[in-house]
């Protein structure tokens, strides 16, 4: 009998997706549309994603252009971006809003790298927790006679391979983000 790792593989993918999402939220000094994904705008009494009430495009490496579909929403959008406290400045002009990314200082870049490193560690802890649960389950199956010693060892080897692959992906995502921040 071989151990079913499908749930574990799903959780590793979920952890990778979580880390990517968290790292995307860390500002690198370069304007990216995904940076504003978490902004919620009070539009006609309900909270909506910014992309649901406006066109969001990068204007240049330091600026995002937000063009509301309904000009009356301009102030609500400005308020939402300001309230999100993203460390950017917002200006209103005749076309809509401009979100301007200030130049990052060396000290701030180091702080952002530390934040990204903490997100990486959080994702690794989540993986280790899952590995521990599977290890406990393998021990239980061995004790109950559902799996032999050899099957348990093969399963542990396969589990470690999955872990190493996932950790390598996580490190790769972090390295890319670190490079973006420090450039």
VOPAGU-2260 file (C-alpha; in pm, 1 decimal, decimal comma):
REM VOPAGU-2260
SITE   aa  ch    i         X         Y         Z
SITE  UNK   A    0       0,0       0,0       0,0
SITE  UNK   A    1     135,8     340,9     -93,5
SITE  UNK   A    2      44,1     656,4      90,7
SITE  UNK   A    3    -184,9     906,4     -85,3
SITE  UNK   A    4      -1,2    1240,8    -104,3
SITE  UNK   A    5    -261,6    1420,1    -317,3
SITE  UNK   A    6    -388,0    1627,1     -22,6
SITE  UNK   A    7     -29,4    1714,5      76,1
SITE  UNK   A    8      53,7    1817,8    -281,4
SITE  UNK   A    9    -256,9    2038,9    -289,4
SITE  UNK   A   10    -150,8    2203,7      35,1
SITE  UNK   A   11     200,5    2266,6     -97,1
SITE  UNK   A   12      51,0    2432,5    -407,2
SITE  UNK   A   13    -172,9    2639,8    -180,2
SITE  UNK   A   14     130,4    2745,4      24,2
SITE  UNK   A   15     315,9    2845,1    -292,2
SITE  UNK   A   16      17,7    3049,1    -411,8
SITE  UNK   A   17     -11,8    3215,6     -70,5
SITE  UNK   A   18     355,6    3314,6     -74,5
SITE  UNK   A   19     331,0    3453,5    -428,4
SITE  UNK   A   20      27,7    3660,1    -327,2
SITE  UNK   A   21     200,2    3788,8     -13,5
SITE  UNK   A   22     520,9    3876,4    -199,8
SITE  UNK   A   23     322,9    4054,4    -471,3
SITE  UNK   A   24     181,5    4280,6    -200,9
SITE  UNK   A   25     529,1    4399,6    -101,8
SITE  UNK   A   26     609,8    4717,4    -291,0
SITE  UNK   A   27     936,3    4714,4    -480,8
SITE  UNK   A   28     941,1    5072,9    -600,7
SITE  UNK   A   29     818,0    4969,8    -943,7
SITE  UNK   A   30     455,0    5021,9   -1036,8
SITE  UNK   A   31     259,2    4700,9   -1089,5
SITE  UNK   A   32    -115,1    4678,4   -1135,5
SITE  UNK   A   33    -139,8    4380,0    -898,1
SITE  UNK   A   34     -13,8    4606,4    -618,6
SITE  UNK   A   35    -363,4    4755,7    -591,8
SITE  UNK   A   36    -548,2    4420,8    -594,7
SITE  UNK   A   37    -630,9    4441,4    -224,6
SITE  UNK   A   38    -788,6    4787,9    -243,1
SITE  UNK   A   39   -1164,8    4787,3    -176,3
SITE  UNK   A   40   -1373,0    5085,4    -287,8
SITE  UNK   A   41   -1706,3    5185,8    -132,5
SITE  UNK   A   42   -1911,8    5203,4    -450,2
SITE  UNK   A   43   -2281,2    5278,6    -418,9
SITE  UNK   A   44   -2302,7    5125,4     -73,4
SITE  UNK   A   45   -2102,9    4807,6    -132,4
SITE  UNK   A   46   -1732,5    4727,7    -117,8
SITE  UNK   A   47   -1587,9    4637,6    -456,0
SITE  UNK   A   48   -1240,4    4559,0    -582,8
SITE  UNK   A   49   -1070,9    4856,6    -745,7
SITE  UNK   A   50   -1065,1    4670,9   -1078,2
SITE  UNK   A   51   -1444,5    4649,9   -1057,7
SITE  UNK   A   52   -1493,9    5027,9   -1063,4
SITE  UNK   A   53   -1200,5    5153,3   -1269,2
SITE  UNK   A   54    -944,1    5074,3   -1534,0
SITE  UNK   A   55    -601,0    5020,6   -1376,0
SITE  UNK   A   56    -287,6    5037,7   -1594,7
SITE  UNK   A   57      79,4    5118,3   -1548,6
SITE  UNK   A   58     164,7    5454,7   -1695,4
SITE  UNK   A   59     539,4    5434,9   -1639,6
SITE  UNK   A   60     772,9    5246,4   -1402,5
SITE  UNK   A   61     677,0    5472,7   -1109,7
SITE  UNK   A   62     309,2    5547,7   -1184,8
SITE  UNK   A   63     -20,8    5363,2   -1206,6
SITE  UNK   A   64    -312,7    5529,2   -1385,9
SITE  UNK   A   65    -658,0    5462,5   -1236,6
SITE  UNK   A   66    -943,5    5572,5   -1462,7
SITE  UNK   A   67   -1287,6    5539,3   -1298,3
SITE  UNK   A   68   -1569,1    5422,2   -1520,9
SITE  UNK   A   69   -1797,1    5661,5   -1335,9
SITE  UNK   A   70   -1626,5    5996,9   -1266,6
SITE  UNK   A   71   -1838,3    6042,2    -952,3
SITE  UNK   A   72   -1638,0    5754,2    -797,3
SITE  UNK   A   73   -1304,9    5941,1    -816,8
SITE  UNK   A   74   -1312,1    6061,6    -455,7
SITE  UNK   A   75   -1419,6    5720,1    -322,8
SITE  UNK   A   76   -1130,8    5557,8    -510,4
SITE  UNK   A   77    -883,8    5817,0    -382,3
SITE  UNK   A   78   -1009,5    5761,8     -27,1
SITE  UNK   A   79    -980,2    5381,0     -60,8
SITE  UNK   A   80    -623,3    5392,1    -192,7
SITE  UNK   A   81    -519,6    5639,4      77,7
SITE  UNK   A   82    -690,7    5432,0     350,0
SITE  UNK   A   83    -508,5    5118,6     231,5
SITE  UNK   A   84    -187,1    5285,2     357,6
SITE  UNK   A   85      33,2    5142,5      83,6
SITE  UNK   A   86     307,9    5402,5     106,2
SITE  UNK   A   87     219,9    5564,4    -224,9
SITE  UNK   A   88      88,9    5910,7    -309,9
SITE  UNK   A   89    -234,9    5968,4    -498,5
SITE  UNK   A   90    -312,2    6267,7    -717,3
SITE  UNK   A   91    -634,9    6346,4    -899,2
SITE  UNK   A   92    -635,9    6498,9   -1247,8
SITE  UNK   A   93    -885,4    6539,1   -1530,9
SITE  UNK   A   94    -838,8    6177,0   -1652,0
SITE  UNK   A   95    -871,4    6011,2   -1311,8
SITE  UNK   A   96    -606,6    5927,4   -1053,9
SITE  UNK   A   97    -234,5    5876,5   -1062,0
SITE  UNK   A   98     -76,9    5650,0    -800,3
SITE  UNK   A   99     288,0    5750,6    -766,8
SITE  UNK   A  100     550,6    5522,6    -616,0
SITE  UNK   A  101     818,9    5717,1    -427,7
SITE  UNK   A  102    1182,1    5616,5    -455,3
SITE  UNK   A  103    1277,0    5357,2    -194,0
SITE  UNK   A  104    1564,3    5430,5      42,8
SITE  UNK   A  105    1830,7    5170,6     111,5
SITE  UNK   A  106    1701,9    5126,5     465,8
SITE  UNK   A  107    1345,0    5074,7     347,6
SITE  UNK   A  108    1464,1    4820,3      90,3
SITE  UNK   A  109    1631,7    4620,6     369,7
SITE  UNK   A  110    1309,9    4633,7     574,7
SITE  UNK   A  111    1111,7    4504,8     276,8
SITE  UNK   A  112    1358,8    4217,5     229,6
SITE  UNK   A  113    1311,6    4127,6     598,5
SITE  UNK   A  114     933,3    4130,1     554,5
SITE  UNK   A  115     963,5    3906,4     246,6
SITE  UNK   A  116    1198,3    3672,8     436,7
SITE  UNK   A  117     941,6    3647,1     718,4
SITE  UNK   A  118     670,9    3553,7     465,9
SITE  UNK   A  119     903,8    3283,8     330,9
SITE  UNK   A  120     959,6    3149,2     682,8
SITE  UNK   A  121     583,7    3150,0     751,7
SITE  UNK   A  122     526,0    2940,4     441,3
SITE  UNK   A  123     801,9    2696,3     540,3
SITE  UNK   A  124     650,7    2659,0     888,6
SITE  UNK   A  125     313,9    2576,2     730,4
SITE  UNK   A  126     483,1    2308,4     518,6
SITE  UNK   A  127     660,9    2160,0     819,1
SITE  UNK   A  128     332,3    2146,0    1007,0
SITE  UNK   A  129     176,9    1948,1     720,9
SITE  UNK   A  130     479,3    1718,7     706,3
SITE  UNK   A  131     442,6    1653,5    1079,8
SITE  UNK   A  132      77,6    1556,0    1037,0
SITE  UNK   A  133     164,3    1312,1     759,4
SITE  UNK   A  134     450,3    1169,4     963,1
SITE  UNK   A  135     213,0    1110,7    1255,9
SITE  UNK   A  136     -34,3     944,5    1019,5
SITE  UNK   A  137     239,7     718,9     879,5
SITE  UNK   A  138     343,8     619,0    1232,1
SITE  UNK   A  139     -18,1     538,8    1317,2
SITE  UNK   A  140     -61,7     327,5    1002,7
SITE  UNK   A  141     259,4     139,9    1083,8
SITE  UNK   A  142     150,0      80,9    1442,9
SITE  UNK   A  143    -196,0     -37,6    1333,8
SITE  UNK   A  144     -40,1    -276,9    1082,9
SITE  UNK   A  145    -185,0     -99,5     777,0
SITE  UNK   A  146     162,6     -32,6     634,8
SITE  UNK   A  147     490,2    -221,3     661,9
SITE  UNK   A  148     818,8     -66,2     771,2
SITE  UNK   A  149     941,9     -57,8     409,4
SITE  UNK   A  150     623,9     111,3     285,6
SITE  UNK   A  151     652,5     374,4     557,5
SITE  UNK   A  152    1017,1     440,4     464,6
SITE  UNK   A  153     929,9     471,6      93,9
SITE  UNK   A  154     644,7     708,6     181,5
SITE  UNK   A  155     874,2     921,4     400,0
SITE  UNK   A  156    1128,0     939,7     115,7
SITE  UNK   A  157     856,1    1049,2    -126,7
SITE  UNK   A  158     726,9    1303,9     125,7
SITE  UNK   A  159    1075,8    1452,9     168,1
SITE  UNK   A  160    1113,6    1479,5    -210,5
SITE  UNK   A  161     784,7    1671,6    -232,9
SITE  UNK   A  162     899,0    1895,1      54,8
SITE  UNK   A  163    1236,2    1968,7    -108,2
SITE  UNK   A  164    1071,9    2054,2    -440,4
SITE  UNK   A  165     822,8    2287,1    -274,8
SITE  UNK   A  166    1088,3    2455,1     -58,7
SITE  UNK   A  167    1300,5    2508,1    -370,8
SITE  UNK   A  168    1005,2    2681,0    -540,2
SITE  UNK   A  169     946,5    2898,0    -232,8
SITE  UNK   A  170    1314,3    2997,4    -222,4
SITE  UNK   A  171    1300,7    3077,6    -593,6
SITE  UNK   A  172     998,6    3306,8    -546,1
SITE  UNK   A  173    1175,5    3480,2    -256,9
SITE  UNK   A  174    1499,0    3523,2    -454,0
SITE  UNK   A  175    1310,2    3691,5    -739,0
SITE  UNK   A  176    1134,7    3926,8    -500,1
SITE  UNK   A  177    1456,2    4006,1    -315,3
SITE  UNK   A  178    1622,9    4092,3    -646,1
SITE  UNK   A  179    1327,7    4318,3    -738,9
SITE  UNK   A  180    1344,2    4498,1    -405,2
SITE  UNK   A  181    1718,8    4554,5    -406,0
SITE  UNK   A  182    1746,2    4677,3    -766,6
